[in-house]
Amino acid sequence: MTAPADLDPLALEQQVCFALAATNRAVLAIYRPLLEPLGLTHPQYLVMLALWDHRKQPGDGRAPLSVKQIATALQMESATLSPMLKRLEALGLITRTRSATDERATDVELTDRGVALRERALEIPPAVVARLGVDLDELHQLREALTRVNTAALAAGALQS
């Protein structure tokens, strides 16, 4: 696929990075007031989603997740994650303990309060969809396309230290 000769490759409206950044800010602004009653920021919500997902896993769902496992799932640095975990622990939603098998690692587990918060969080996805006013199929296709772009970026070396 080629671009028309008169199309400026540096035009702001042609940049994927701008479209992603602007959309990210706008969508997070939709989440903010919905997450506020839960006492969560969007990054904390992502951590809770990872922990709730793990809890659903058959067999080891009750086992703790390490900070490293959570960071990997969320594609973020452990150092960035640690302050969020500290705040979630202060809120009584998780516990952090030294791993029994590796003293360098920290295990994270949901508290009963953290498990119970999932019920209230079930209201978030449909509220986001309603506020966006975008068809569910279109959102699914967008998520699939973004996942492909993310996979390609990772394969190209993004996030490598």
Wavefront OBJ file of the C-alpha trace (Angstrom):
o trace
v 0.000 0.000 0.000
v 1.513 3.315 -1.043
v 0.681 6.811 0.151
v -0.283 9.577 -2.263
v 2.734 11.679 -3.296
v 1.242 14.848 -1.792
v 0.723 13.264 1.647
v 3.146 14.666 4.245
v 4.668 11.692 6.113
v 5.263 13.977 9.109
v 1.729 15.350 9.340
v 0.481 14.969 12.894
v -2.815 13.423 11.825
v -0.895 10.724 9.902
v 1.063 9.516 12.942
v 0.047 6.236 14.562
v 1.854 7.312 17.742
v -0.304 10.438 17.998
v -3.545 8.535 17.401
v -2.570 5.998 20.074
v -1.486 8.642 22.597
v -4.561 10.826 22.123
v -6.911 7.841 22.274
v -5.140 6.508 25.356
v -5.665 9.806 27.207
v -9.309 10.022 26.133
v -10.167 6.434 27.064
v -8.399 6.708 30.424
v -10.470 9.826 31.093
v -13.555 7.630 30.631
v -12.209 5.104 33.169
v -11.169 7.637 35.816
v -14.612 8.525 37.233
v -15.745 4.903 37.011
v -12.745 3.646 38.993
v -12.845 6.423 41.571
v -15.657 4.837 43.658
v -13.550 1.652 43.795
v -10.607 3.687 45.090
v -8.442 2.616 42.163
v -6.368 4.389 39.565
v -6.248 2.863 36.088
v -2.788 1.284 36.612
v -3.988 -0.188 39.923
v -7.075 -1.518 38.125
v -4.791 -3.298 35.644
v -2.913 -4.922 38.532
v -6.187 -6.066 40.061
v -7.316 -7.445 36.674
v -4.111 -9.497 36.470
v -4.661 -10.838 39.993
v -8.346 -11.595 39.369
v -7.461 -13.374 36.098
v -4.854 -15.477 37.886
v -7.339 -16.408 40.610
v -9.661 -17.880 37.953
v -6.961 -20.283 36.735
v -7.702 -23.898 37.627
v -5.245 -25.478 40.003
v -2.804 -22.718 40.889
v -5.289 -19.820 40.978
v -4.932 -19.613 44.748
v -1.135 -19.518 44.552
v 0.421 -16.068 44.814
v 1.830 -14.229 41.817
v 5.316 -12.796 42.023
v 5.909 -9.113 41.356
v 7.908 -10.204 38.318
v 4.972 -12.252 36.974
v 2.613 -9.302 37.359
v 5.119 -6.941 35.725
v 5.503 -9.347 32.809
v 1.737 -9.701 32.366
v 1.325 -5.915 32.371
v 4.453 -5.274 30.283
v 5.903 -2.903 32.854
v 9.016 -2.655 34.982
v 8.935 -4.156 38.471
v 10.219 -0.837 39.836
v 7.192 0.944 38.359
v 4.865 -1.689 39.757
v 6.194 -1.663 43.337
v 4.685 1.685 44.438
v 1.302 0.610 43.048
v 1.477 -2.641 44.982
v 2.386 -0.756 48.138
v -0.706 1.441 47.702
v -2.965 -1.575 46.982
v -1.627 -3.195 50.141
v -2.368 -0.009 52.130
v -5.925 -0.167 50.756
v -6.215 -3.728 52.104
v -6.690 -5.280 48.661
v -3.491 -7.343 48.491
v -0.716 -8.703 50.663
v 2.966 -8.742 49.744
v 5.275 -11.322 51.301
v 8.758 -12.643 50.641
v 8.653 -15.771 48.540
v 9.233 -18.958 50.497
v 11.202 -20.410 47.571
v 13.220 -17.321 46.543
v 13.981 -14.677 49.159
v 14.744 -12.144 46.394
v 11.160 -12.382 45.099
v 7.984 -10.903 46.511
v 4.686 -12.761 46.294
v 1.398 -10.902 45.871
v -1.995 -12.272 46.893
v -5.503 -10.872 46.954
v -7.065 -10.317 50.343
v -10.723 -11.161 50.920
v -11.439 -7.477 50.330
v -9.515 -7.613 47.049
v -11.466 -10.681 45.944
v -14.765 -9.007 46.862
v -13.893 -5.848 44.915
v -14.146 -7.870 41.706
v -17.944 -7.935 42.044
v -18.093 -4.129 42.011
v -15.549 -3.983 39.175
v -17.843 -6.060 36.950
v -19.762 -2.818 36.339
v -16.732 -1.107 34.770
v -16.525 -2.730 31.273
v -20.186 -2.195 30.335
v -20.060 1.373 31.678
v -16.988 2.096 29.540
v -18.683 0.649 26.447
v -21.825 2.709 27.135
v -19.847 5.941 27.596
v -17.792 5.336 24.463
v -20.905 4.648 22.402
v -18.917 2.346 20.127
v -20.246 -0.998 18.909
v -18.877 -4.042 20.799
v -17.750 -5.683 17.545
v -15.794 -2.557 16.631
v -14.142 -2.493 20.072
v -13.263 -6.184 19.740
v -11.690 -5.551 16.315
v -9.767 -2.589 17.743
v -8.456 -4.691 20.626
v -7.384 -7.404 18.171
v -5.609 -4.858 15.945
v -3.870 -3.246 18.925
v -2.782 -6.665 20.169
v -1.244 -7.391 16.742
v 0.550 -4.026 16.738
v 1.818 -4.646 20.290
v 3.058 -8.119 19.350
v 4.849 -6.689 16.301
v 6.428 -3.912 18.391
v 7.633 -6.420 20.965
v 9.049 -8.623 18.210
v 10.871 -5.557 16.843
v 12.595 -5.104 20.190
v 10.289 -2.732 22.062
v 10.610 -2.853 25.854
v 13.959 -4.653 25.743
v 16.361 -3.466 28.404
l 1 2 3 4 5 6 7 8 9 10 11 12 13 14 15 16 17 18 19 20 21 22 23 24 25 26 27 28 29 30 31 32 33 34 35 36 37 38 39 40 41 42 43 44 45 46 47 48 49 50 51 52 53 54 55 56 57 58 59 60 61 62 63 64 65 66 67 68 69 70 71 72 73 74 75 76 77 78 79 80 81 82 83 84 85 86 87 88 89 90 91 92 93 94 95 96 97 98 99 100 101 102 103 104 105 106 107 108 109 110 111 112 113 114 115 116 117 118 119 120 121 122 123 124 125 126 127 128 129 130 131 132 133 134 135 136 137 138 139 140 141 142 143 144 145 146 147 148 149 150 151 152 153 154 155 156 157 158 159 160 161
